[in-house]
Amino acid sequence: MKKLILSFFCLTGALFVTAAVNAELCYLCGSGSSCQQCKAGGNDDTQDARRACEKRGCKVSGYTSCSGAANISMCKAPVKSDWSKVAQLK
């Protein structure tokens, strides 16, 4: 019985460690933002990642691991419309 309980705790612990290692960093977006979370694009909190999320409409208020919930809105990349390149193609 002790071996069964010990095996259960070891397996459960391994699952939590694996989930923590694979967690992607997301920024929490504050009031007035166009979304609730913004993916940082990695596991590190950097100024470049914060600026990229701010350009997407996120007012960064902190960070967390990314949520997989369907009711959490993620920031999308801003739409770039550069008509000068389209004019050059003609």
NORURSUL-V954994 format. One record per pair of residues at least 12 apart in sequence whose ideal C-beta (glycine too) atoms are under 6 Angstrom apart, sorted by the first residue. I is the first residue (numbers start at 0). J is the second residue. D is the distance in Angstrom with one decimal. If there is no record, write none. Layout:
i=I j=J d=D
i=I j=J d=D
This chain:
i=22 j=64 d=3.8
i=23 j=65 d=4.7
i=24 j=39 d=4.2
i=24 j=42 d=5.3
i=24 j=62 d=5.8
i=25 j=38 d=5.4
i=25 j=63 d=5.9
i=25 j=65 d=4.0
i=26 j=52 d=5.0
i=26 j=57 d=5.9
i=26 j=59 d=4.7
i=26 j=62 d=5.1
i=27 j=60 d=5.1
i=27 j=61 d=4.5
i=27 j=63 d=5.9
i=28 j=57 d=4.0
i=28 j=58 d=5.9
i=29 j=58 d=4.4
i=29 j=60 d=3.7
i=31 j=58 d=5.9
i=32 j=56 d=5.9
i=32 j=57 d=5.0
i=32 j=58 d=4.7
i=33 j=56 d=3.4
i=34 j=57 d=6.0
i=34 j=72 d=4.6
i=34 j=73 d=5.9
i=34 j=74 d=4.0
i=35 j=71 d=5.2
i=35 j=72 d=5.0
i=36 j=71 d=5.7
i=36 j=73 d=5.6
i=37 j=52 d=3.7
i=37 j=55 d=5.8
i=37 j=57 d=4.1
i=37 j=74 d=4.0
i=44 j=62 d=5.7
i=54 j=77 d=5.9
i=55 j=74 d=3.9
i=55 j=77 d=5.9
i=56 j=74 d=5.9
i=57 j=74 d=5.0
